[in-house]
């Protein structure tokens, strides 16, 4: 009987440990997925601007359709897999509500819309897409609180570099387009600040002592210097180069995020 009880106890410990690992793994996956959609939504704004200016770099119409599907897939997945979390469910509900008119406006890029209409829709998207991003940020915050990660602030900093690079790329495209929105540069400056603060925070971390991590972070800082330089030119625009630089930063920051997560799981 004693042996039987011991076996049952061991099985319970193994099951609970496995469940905890699976649960933590699921939360981390959704942190990364939600973070991806925070910059993916910004990419949609950039893509809309490129379509409006007849730039066919990397098939923007196809990219827009793909990004829309990915965003909606995340919301549906969060709704299904976090049914008992009221905060996440509420944010998902608000996300769907905010998303509906934004999606309708985005889809005009796939039509033969004239310049005046796209300008009108572009202004609407830029004004209202922040409500979508706001709910994603709330979901990310809730998921980070669930995750058993030692260095949450450093993880968040690497995620913010990802999002900021795409924010800058999107607002550069809007400036190039000539979208008559006086808040564009305000949001650009805010993106630069978040990007800069995140780099400075990571430079103070133990991760910066790792040569590989240092190279990635230094490269991200180099891309930021490029963004800050190119935004000053008002006559010659280089949207494809800015997009590529933003994608390099995105790749570097994703790798840093991976390294932080690997370290905290040891």
C-alpha positions, 0 to 999 in steps of 0.5 A: 500500500505504501508503495502504491501511494508513493507511485501515485504521489510521484505520478501527480508530481510529474503530471503537475510539473508537465502541466506547469511546463505546458502552461508556461510554454503556452503563455510564452507562445502567446506573448510572442504571438501578441507581440508579433501582431502589435507590429503586424498591425503597424505593418498594415498601415505601412502597406496601405501607404505603399499601395496608395503611392503605387509602390509595388515593393514585395507585393503589398496587396498580398502582404496586406491580405496575409497580415489581416488573416494573421491578426484575426487568427490570433484574436480567435485563438486567444478567445478560444484558449483563455476563456477563463481570463476575463481581462484577456476576453474583454480585450479580445472583445474590444479588439474585434470591435475596434478592428471592424471599421479599421479592416473595412478601411484597409480593404479599400486598398484592394479596390480601385480607390481614387487618391482622395478616398485613400487619403480619407481612409488612411487618416481614419486608419491612422487615427483608429488603429491605435485602439487595436494596438492598445488592446494588444498591449493590454493582452501582452501585459496580462500574459507577461504577468502570467509568465514566470520570467525573471527578466520581464523588463528586458524581455519587454524591451526587446519586444518594444524594439521590434514594435518600434522599428515597424512603427518608424517604418510605417510613419516614414511611409505616411510622411512619404505619402503626404498624409495630412496628419499633424500627429505623424511626427509626434508618433515618430518621436515617441517611437524613437524614444521607446526604441532608444530607452529599450536599447539603453535598458538592454545595454545595462543588462547582463545579456549585453555581456554576451558577444552575440547579444551585443552584436545584435543590440549594436546593430539595432542601434545602428538601424535607429541612427539610419532612421533618424537620419533619413527622416530629415530628407523631405524630397528624396524618399527611400521606402524600400530601404527603410522597410529593409532596415526595419526588417533587419531590426525586427530579425535582430530583436526577435533573436534577442528575445529568444536569447532572453527567454532561453536564459530565463528558462534555465 
